[in-house]
Amino acid sequence: MTLALVGTRLPAATPELILAPQTIKARFAGYDVSMLGFNGGLPGPEIRMRQGQTARITLDNRLEEGALVH
């Protein structure tokens, strides 16, 4: 799902990011656990932007339930 305001034109240099929430298998203190991760990793990717900068972000939900990113 791509979210953008209808009729909004984004600058040509607008960063395009994909966030894919999914279950990640990890090992902590000798135990295998399932955790929420993004893009195959834990933690998810770090996103750095300047105040007022615009980005196009696509949510590729790989979970069995809905996802909300904030």
C-alpha positions in Angstrom: 0.0 0.0 0.0 1.4 3.4 -0.9 0.0 6.4 0.9 0.1 9.8 -0.8 -2.3 12.7 -0.9 -4.3 12.7 -4.0 -3.0 15.3 -6.5 0.2 15.7 -4.6 3.3 15.9 -6.8 6.5 14.7 -5.1 9.9 16.1 -6.1 12.0 13.9 -8.4 14.6 13.4 -5.7 12.0 12.1 -3.2 13.4 9.1 -1.3 11.4 5.9 -1.7 11.3 3.5 1.2 9.8 0.1 1.7 8.9 -1.1 5.2 8.0 -4.8 5.4 6.8 -5.8 8.9 7.2 -9.5 9.4 7.9 -12.2 12.1 11.6 -12.6 12.8 13.2 -15.6 14.5 15.8 -14.7 17.1 17.8 -16.4 19.9 18.0 -14.7 23.3 19.6 -16.3 26.4 19.5 -19.7 24.7 15.8 -19.5 23.7 14.4 -19.3 20.2 11.7 -16.5 20.1 9.6 -14.9 17.4 9.6 -11.2 17.3 8.3 -8.4 15.1 10.9 -7.1 12.7 11.1 -5.0 9.6 12.8 -5.8 6.2 14.1 -9.1 7.6 16.0 -7.6 10.4 15.8 -6.6 14.1 15.6 -3.7 14.8 14.1 -2.3 11.6 15.9 0.1 9.3 16.8 3.5 10.6 15.1 6.3 8.7 16.8 9.7 8.9 15.2 12.7 7.2 15.3 16.5 7.6 12.3 18.3 9.0 9.9 19.1 6.2 11.5 16.5 3.8 9.0 14.4 1.9 9.3 10.6 1.3 7.2 8.0 -0.4 6.8 5.0 2.0 5.4 1.7 0.9 4.1 -0.7 3.5 4.6 -4.3 2.4 2.7 -6.1 5.2 4.1 -9.7 5.6 2.1 -10.3 8.8 -1.1 -12.4 9.1 -2.9 -9.4 10.7 -3.1 -5.7 10.0 -0.1 -3.4 10.5 0.2 0.2 11.8 3.5 2.0 11.6 4.0 5.3 13.5 
